[in-house]
Amino acid sequence: MQSRLHSTTILLVRREGRVCLVSDGQVTNGASHTVMKNRAVKLRRTWKGEVLVGFAGGTADALTLFSRFERKLEEYQGNFERAVLELAMDWRTDRALRHLEAQMIVSNVERSFLVMGNGDLMEPDDDGVIAIGSGGNFALAAARALSDHTKMDAEQIARSAMKVAAELCIYTNDQFSVETLP
């Protein structure tokens, strides 16, 4: 169970009005410690292309949560914050959802959130960086250092930080998927 939740890396960097969400492409079978796929896409665009979602965890669980989030966006007519809050509340209270093993980073051009498996919801610090997965701490540290000490834009920081994570974490590869806003 633990390895399924952490065998990926998703990183979000927000800088100067731009948002970049990047993921690695590796899918690992935690039980056999085998790489099953190298170019998986763990990012999605939703709500007229204005919302980005990155997920880690069991694929079926993550896609179930993504579908539920899309329905919340429809239900609340694109009200991003309300949809995220309602998803987190459902995740916490719905008996079936409580057993899903996944985490999601969701973002629009103004705000970003980490939605966790226990129904918790977290917004990043003022630095605008969020990371999840096995290489998440590597990517997070690299992105924060690059944000503090370079003039790179959000996408350059995200790609460089993910390269660091891929070099350090055996569950993270360098086959990146990238989505940006605006």
N, C-alpha and C positions, 0 to 999 in steps of 0.2 A: 504494500500500500504506500509506504513512504516514498519509495523510489519512483512510483508513477507520478506522484505530485511534483517531484523536483527534477525530473530528467529532461529539462528544457531550460531555455533562457529567453525571457521577454523583457525588453527595456523600453521605457518611454522617457523622452527628453523634451522638455518645453523650454524654448528660449526665443526671446525677442519676437513674440507673437506667432511663432511656428511650433508645431508639435511633430515629433517623429516617433513612431512606434516601430520597433524592429524585433524580429525573432530569429532564432536559429532554425535549421530545418531537420534536425535529428529526432527520430523517433526510436526509443529504446524499449526493448522488452526487459523490464526490471528483473523478472524472475530468472531469466537466462543470461542477463547482462549482454544482450546482443543488440546491435544496431539493426533495426528493421527497415528504416527508410532514412534517406539523407536530405530530401528536399520537400519535406512537409510544410504546408502553409498553416501557420497558427495565428494568423491575423485575419480580421474581417473588417469590411467597411459596411456601415448600415445607415439608416435614416438619411436617405438622399445623398449619401456619401459624406455626411457631415460628422459622423461618429465613428471612431476607431475602436476596435476590440482586439485584445490579444489574450490568449488563454493558455494555461498550463494545467496538466492533470490528465485524468483519463479522458480520452478523446470523446467517447460517447457522452460522458458527464459534461464536458466543456461545451459540446455542441448543443446539448439540452439546455444549458444555462444561456448560451447565446440566443437560442430560439426564444426562450422565455424573455430575455432582455429586449429582443426585437418586438415581441408582443406588447411589452410595457411601453416602449417608445410609441407604438401605434396607439395604444390605449390612452396615453397622455399627450398625444399629438405632438411628439417631438420634444416634450419638456424633459430634457436630458437628466437634470438633477432629480426630478420626481421619479423618472423611470428607474434610475440607479437605486434610489432609496427604496422604492417598492420591491425591486428585485431582491435587495438585501433582506428586507423584512420577510418576503416570501421564503427565501432560502433558510432563514432562521426558524420560521414557524411551520412550514409545510413538511409533513412527515416524509414524503418521498424525496423532496429536494435536499433535506438535511443529510441524506446519505451520499450525495454526490461529492466526488473527490476532484475538485478543480479550484482554480483561482483565475480571476479575470482582471485585466487592466482595461478600463474604458475611458475614453477621452473625447471631448469635442474641442473646439478651438479655444474655449474659455477655461474649462476645468477638466481635471483628471481624477480618477478614483481607482483604488484597488478594492475589489470585492472578493472577500475570502470565504473559504469553505464553511465557516461557522456562521456566516451571515454578517460578519463584521464589514464595515465600510471605512476606508481610510483615504484621506486626501494627502498628497505629498507635502513635504516641507516647502518652504519658499523657493528652494532650488529647482523645483519642477521635475525632479527625477524620481522614477519608480521602477523597480525591477523585481521579477519573480523567477522562481525556478532554481535549479542547481547552480547555475552560473550567475544567478542574480546578484549576489554580493560582489562578485568580481566586476560585473558590468556596472553596478551602482557606484562602486568606489572609483572606477576609471572615469565614468561620466561626471561625477562630482569634481574630480581633479581637473579634468579637461574644461569643465564649465568655469571653474575658478581661475584657471591659469592660461586660457587661450581665448582667441576671438572667433573660434570655430562656430558655425551655425548648428542648429539642433540636429540635423541629419549627419553632419560630419562628426559631431560628438558621439551620436548613437552608434554609427558604424565603427568608429575607432574603439569605443568602449566594448562593443560586442566582439571585436577582434581580440581584445585582451581576454575577455571571458572565454572565447573559443580556444585560446592558447593555454588556458589554465584548467578548465573544467572538462573532464572526459565525457560528460553528457551534453556538451555544447559543441556544435560544429560551425564552420564558417560559410555555410550556405544560407545567407540571410534573405528574409522577406522584409520589405520596408514599405511603410505607408506614412504619408505626411499630410498635415493640415496647416494652413489653408491651401 
